[in-house]
Amino acid sequence: MNAASNTTYFDNLRRDLLLPESEAKGIAIQTDKRSRLAFLIDSAGLAVEQYKLLRRRLNALRPQGGLIGITSPGPGEGKTLTSINLAWCFANGGQQTCLADLDFRAPGVADTLKYSVESGGIEDVLTDQSAVHESLRRIGDDPLYALFIHRRRVALDGFLSPVTLAPLLEKLRSMFHWVILDLPPATPMADVAEVVPQVDGAILVIRNATTKKAMIPPACDVLGSKLWGVIYNDSPIAGSEYYGSYGSTGPRSKR
């Protein structure tokens, strides 16, 4: 079986394994003028074009898809917004995509999407209290699904340990073409170091005029050979004066 046949086989297998749409609860996304959800508020903007370029590069790098961890050297650098927009971009291109929040100390995916998690968080899946399809939520009309965190935690109770997390990640890998993990900051806690061995690649988000240079090398060390690239967030885009600037649509992201 050649590479193209392999890709088609696994894509078909994922579609066969994916839960029927009727089993995934859909959620409505509320937006306002301050939102930075590019595919909802400015689908023809420069931010969307930049995410499409990133999508193309990642698809070329790994046509079979996989698990991508998104992190940053510290808080407030845009990793959560990047995770959401990248997942949205993959799904908008027709690829089955799951976005999973794994930042238990400061979960931000649900807050960014203005979604209240009443029950059925990813914690329930990790502790075998619910099945994956019971906690997945479908976002919009594209094949985009999300696993949210129910509540913030100081003690992680082993949620990120390989014994607990690996079975869920393997399940998601079998169901989706791309799985985007919104990870905690890479330092100073050991959370990301526990998850990195289980992902295919990682992207580091640093923010213009915010990220301290001294924090970048330690973050890169944590990611090691899994580091696929760096996103320089909140930086001016060459030519934006001509095409229009995404930054004009709202204030800078705090996450």
Buried (B, 14 or more C-beta within 10 A) or exposed (E): EEEEEEBEEBBEEBEEEBBEEEEBEEBEBEEEEEBBBBBBBBEEBBBBBBBEEBBEEBBEEBBEBBBBBBBBBBBBBBBBBBBBBBBBBBBBBEBBBBBBBBBBBBBBBBBBBBBEBEEBBBBBBBEEEBBBBBBBBBBBEBBBBBBBBBEEBEEBEEBBEEEBBEEBBEBBBEBBBBBBBBBBBBBEEEBBBBBBEBBBBBBBBBBEEBBEEEBBEEBBEBBEEBBBEBBEBBEEBEEBEEEBBBBEBBEBBEB
